[in-house]
Amino acid sequence: MKIATVGDNCMDVYLNLGKSYPGGNPVNVAVYMKELNEISSYVGVVGNDKYGELMINSINSKGVDTSHVRVLEGATAITEVALINGDRVMGNYYEGVLSKFTLTNDDLDFICNHDLFHTAYWGKTENYLCHIKEKNIPISFDYATKLEDSLINKTIHYVDYAFFSYSKIDDYIKNFMKDIHSKGPKIVVVTLGNKGSVAYDGKEFIFQDIIETKVVDTLGAGDSFIAGFLKGILNKSSIKESMLLGAKTASKTLKYFGAW
């Protein structure tokens, strides 16, 4: 199977460690999918600075296709991160050349030669979802914690697999998932941090606990869950089996610094 991930990337700069790691939801999902033995491509833009070069080289080193990553004049996006007791605390974000990100017709033709399209809240891809949908390419979208954002209503009817992040299972999130499902997605998934995850397919809620492991850094755990889940779905596994694969993939990510 071939998955195209499209949109934002950023360098996660750990100020208290003096280290930098490449990341961003679409980048991370592409890398994790490759590690799960699927074919993956990342489409985006970087700056013509040291971070842009590091981003492309790092993604390439993982075997991800970067033939449609463009280099623009300016700075690569960065997020300042502090690590406190194993939890990442996000600081300032500098968007850089991502503010100029667009897809060309060539990019769209390339993307539509894949089996699944994945993007995220900061990906700036909302204007292209209609074209992707018309080509019958399944669409996965990670809305992160933006449960009340206007972008949801602009995009959700194009989305097949909708991902969100929340803190716990309660009536609010259950009703939210039912409402989102009614607007188009086949499956709505909410990751709950150390409380596991829950999916809704229009008939029932399916729960998955975390896989216990020593936590070094939580960065990328949600993205690796998404990759594991999507691999399961692409390979015709059940929702429960796909969620378990997502949890197993996330547990591996928690064991090291950086997303990958």
Residue pairs with C-beta under 8 A, 6 or more apart in sequence:
1 38
1 39
1 115
1 116
1 231
1 234
1 235
2 38
2 39
2 40
2 41
2 113
2 114
2 115
2 116
3 29
3 30
3 33
3 38
3 39
3 40
3 41
3 114
3 115
3 116
3 117
3 118
3 230
3 234
4 40
4 41
4 42
4 43
4 110
4 111
4 114
4 116
4 117
4 118
5 25
5 26
5 27
5 29
5 30
5 33
5 40
5 41
5 42
5 43
5 117
5 118
5 119
6 26
6 42
6 43
6 44
6 103
6 111
6 117
6 118
6 119
6 123
6 125
6 128
7 24
7 25
7 26
7 43
7 44
7 101
7 119
7 120
7 122
7 123
7 124
7 125
8 24
8 25
8 26
8 44
8 77
8 98
8 101
8 120
8 122
8 123
8 124
9 22
9 23
9 24
9 26
9 27
9 42
9 44
9 46
9 55
9 76
9 77
9 98
10 23
10 24
10 76
10 77
10 78
10 79
10 93
10 98
11 20
11 21
11 22
11 23
11 51
11 54
11 55
11 76
11 77
11 78
11 79
12 20
12 21
12 22
12 23
12 78
12 79
12 81
12 88
12 219
12 258
12 259
13 19
13 20
13 78
13 79
13 80
13 81
14 20
14 21
14 81
14 82
14 83
14 257
15 80
15 81
15 82
15 91
16 82
16 83
17 83
17 257
19 257
19 258
20 51
20 54
20 78
21 219
21 257
21 258
21 259
21 260
22 54
22 55
22 58
22 59
22 258
22 259
22 260
23 79
23 219
23 220
23 258
23 259
23 260
24 44
24 77
24 120
24 122
25 120
25 121
25 122
25 123
25 142
25 144
25 223
25 226
26 42
26 43
26 44
26 118
26 119
26 120
26 123
27 42
27 44
27 55
27 59
27 259
28 220
28 223
28 224
28 227
28 259
28 260
29 40
29 118
29 142
29 223
29 226
29 227
29 230
30 40
30 41
30 42
30 59
30 64
31 40
31 59
31 62
31 64
31 259
31 260
32 220
32 223
32 224
32 226
32 227
32 228
32 249
32 253
32 260
33 40
33 227
33 230
33 231
34 40
34 62
34 63
34 64
35 62
35 227
35 260
36 227
36 228
36 231
36 249
38 231
38 234
39 65
40 64
40 65
41 64
41 65
41 66
41 67
41 68
41 110
41 111
41 114
42 59
42 64
42 65
42 66
42 68
42 69
43 68
43 69
43 103
43 107
43 110
43 111
44 69
44 70
44 98
44 101
45 69
45 70
45 71
45 72
45 97
45 98
45 100
45 101
46 52
46 53
46 55
46 56
46 69
46 70
46 71
46 72
46 76
46 97
47 71
47 72
47 73
47 74
47 75
47 76
47 96
47 97
48 71
48 72
48 73
48 74
49 74
49 75
49 76
51 75
51 76
51 78
52 71
52 76
55 69
55 76
56 66
56 69
56 71
59 66
59 69
60 66
62 260
67 110
68 106
68 107
68 110
68 111
72 97
72 100
73 97
74 96
74 97
74 100
75 94
75 96
75 97
76 96
76 97
77 93
77 94
77 95
77 96
77 97
77 98
78 93
78 94
78 96
79 90
79 91
79 92
79 93
79 94
80 90
80 91
80 92
80 93
81 88
81 89
81 90
81 91
81 219
82 88
82 89
82 91
83 89
83 217
83 257
86 215
86 216
86 217
86 218
87 218
88 217
88 218
88 219
98 122
98 124
101 124
102 124
103 111
103 125
103 128
108 128
108 131
108 132
111 117
111 132
111 137
112 131
112 132
112 135
112 137
114 137
115 137
115 138
115 234
116 137
116 138
116 139
116 140
116 230
116 234
117 132
117 137
117 138
117 139
117 140
118 139
118 140
118 141
118 142
118 226
118 230
119 125
119 139
119 140
119 141
119 142
120 141
120 142
120 143
120 144
121 141
121 142
121 143
121 144
121 146
121 149
121 151
126 151
126 154
126 155
129 139
129 155
129 158
129 159
130 158
132 139
132 158
133 139
133 158
138 160
138 161
139 158
139 159
139 160
139 161
140 159
140 160
140 161
140 162
140 163
140 226
140 230
141 155
141 156
141 159
141 161
141 162
141 163
142 163
142 164
142 222
142 223
142 226
143 149
143 151
143 152
143 162
143 163
143 164
144 164
144 165
145 164
145 165
145 166
146 152
146 164
147 164
147 166
147 176
152 180
153 183
156 162
156 180
156 183
156 184
156 185
157 183
157 184
158 184
159 184
159 185
160 185
160 186
160 187
161 185
161 186
161 187
161 189
161 229
161 230
161 233
162 180
162 185
162 187
162 188
162 189
163 189
163 190
163 191
163 222
163 226
164 176
164 180
164 188
164 189
164 190
164 191
165 190
165 191
165 192
165 193
165 222
166 173
166 190
166 191
166 192
167 192
167 193
167 195
168 192
168 195
169 192
169 195
169 198
169 207
173 190
173 198
174 200
174 205
177 188
177 190
177 198
177 200
177 205
178 200
180 188
181 187
181 188
181 200
181 201
181 202
186 201
186 202
187 199
187 200
187 201
187 233
187 239
188 199
188 200
189 197
189 198
189 199
189 200
189 226
189 229
189 243
190 197
190 198
190 199
191 197
191 222
191 225
192 198
193 218
194 210
195 210
196 207
196 208
196 209
196 210
196 247
197 207
197 208
197 225
197 243
197 246
197 247
198 205
198 206
198 207
198 208
199 205
199 206
199 208
199 239
199 243
200 206
201 239
206 239
206 240
206 243
208 240
208 243
208 244
208 246
208 247
209 247
210 247
210 250
210 251
211 247
211 248
211 250
211 251
212 251
213 251
213 252
213 254
213 255
214 254
214 255
215 254
215 255
216 254
216 255
216 256
216 257
217 254
217 256
217 257
217 258
218 254
219 253
219 257
219 258
219 259
220 253
220 258
220 259
220 260
221 250
221 253
221 254
222 250
223 253
223 259
224 246
224 249
224 250
224 252
224 253
224 259
225 246
225 247
225 249
225 250
226 246
227 246
227 249
228 242
228 245
228 246
228 247
228 248
228 249
228 250
229 242
229 243
229 245
229 246
230 242
231 242
231 245
232 238
232 241
232 242
232 243
232 244
232 245
232 246
233 239
233 242
237 245
253 259
253 260
